[in-house]
Amino acid sequence: MPPRSNPTARQARLGTELRKLREAAGMSAREAGGLLGGGAAQISHIEAGRWGVSAERVRRLATYYKADNARLIDELCTMADERVRGWWEKYRGILTPGFLDVSELEYHARGLHLFQTNYVPGIFQIEEYARALFGSGVPPLPERELNARVEHRMQRRDIYSRKTPPETVAIVHEAALRMCYGSRGVQRAQLKFLAEAAEWPSVTLRVVPFGIEHLVGTAQSMLYALGPIPELDTVQIDNAFRGGLISANALLSMYAKLFHVLAETALSGDDSKKYIQQMIQET
């Protein structure tokens, strides 16, 4: 079987975690490859997500590496045995991999912690708002890609229709809510939808108003996806050009603390609902 040319973010994460275990054990790729009957190249492909690996082989490697985190090994085995094709795969070759990575991340997350400063979090955007946002780029997107981006963004929200949706805390700066993408009518409709989403049982919306003191100056828009165990948490950093996925333990700890600080500065859930209602009346 030829190596995958474009492994998914989840396939790559499985490989990354296996590499962490090998390096913690002080094993070379050549030594690990010998256990599986191959060599360094085989381990390199597995750790890059280019080759699949069975749960049985994950356990063999974990035993060889003297890894004793049973919960982590169990979760890695679950990842290794996954054969489900996600709904986002229909957009492969149409949208850039970053779009697919986010939807895959949200789909598998136990919970979501979101922070946005420039616009409403993507998963809570209405169609008109998303179309205005994507349509304002320079140079303009081809119509087919614009439609695909909007359609993909709307479908991401399906996770809240599941029996057990991810517990979500969304912290949004007032600046993002004041930005007018499209028209005042679109902005008002978007605020009304946010007010509705804030009432969903699994969603807590928090607003950081302009007048807040001690604002965290280093904060940047992010999606912190809670994995089945803390070791498998992932952060997606959002910027104007591309998003990146972060899984290094030290950085995960830093972003978790940053989100905690942001939550301390934001309005409470109830006060945020009142604040948004006030903004709706002003729009």
Steps between C-alpha positions, in 0.01 A plus 500: 500500500651837399543767771217749545583823322273709726438340841221655702582700811379211715718246317796733540422545872505124555845489343618795707394332825679179402814702428475667842482157666800373302711805577406486870634144502824606332437262209619566146266465202721216378457308826122549498477401135683176575224404743242527220717318250594812307745781553533868572305593186197301616493678836556835328193443280287389797605795716425744216152350453586386149451133587219353703576290807277245671398513864692177556819663372437811709488279810816314396686826454367642827617189687841524332520868601408414862207743474281470810220751426224244443232757414720664238584165341132401492410829326782461248373150421153644443650754259694227322188288445282783366369433152216751484510750213408842635243721325774759439684264264265597218674839502850358456650647186252789514597665829848523646588238766470755783122512457478122520728488803273734698183304426674172586629653823155626602334170409721297735527756781361436847468875545589825327651819641483784248639852505446753222592867468416587139185310409239262635641147550460310175285224642239760607494706181179524299516447124470868402772599746739226383438586135572869565815411693639261240385721215699799624840347430757644260517367236140373500440127523365305203125446542541121539745533788298777664189280497698201628647700790159625607337157468784337696476761775126444540540123521756527779215599733339155464703384803247682720222279368663188642368325810812609688632822345837640609485730801597838354620822658530782246667824609447779248640852520248778448707616202405181315132563568520863387669418169251541217550234236255537214240739639332612819224254426751213484666618820166514681399154376838365612461648848151352528635157409776536759237582761316184397815284510581634848183324621610157375569265795856422391603858412622780727563833333718761673563855377811708566368860487705798385505648848664203668820571690813286508442357154747228402710662228654175373167329440433383145203331340506128563305178520600276790357153436478276805595143415374185675796547738707816562802353319300508177381860522570711190516873435422654164637850454302715260644780289426673172704265285509154654431306814741277684443209737696484824549187711827565688436451871662826613300705248175323586557592864569862406183534290289329768622756754444783254139393445449483877625859536272614216203333669575695817484832311183424300144569609305212650275294277184675621652848475629417152149406386372836625789678330423338165131585533598861559720494191211359295285793606777743401557345156 
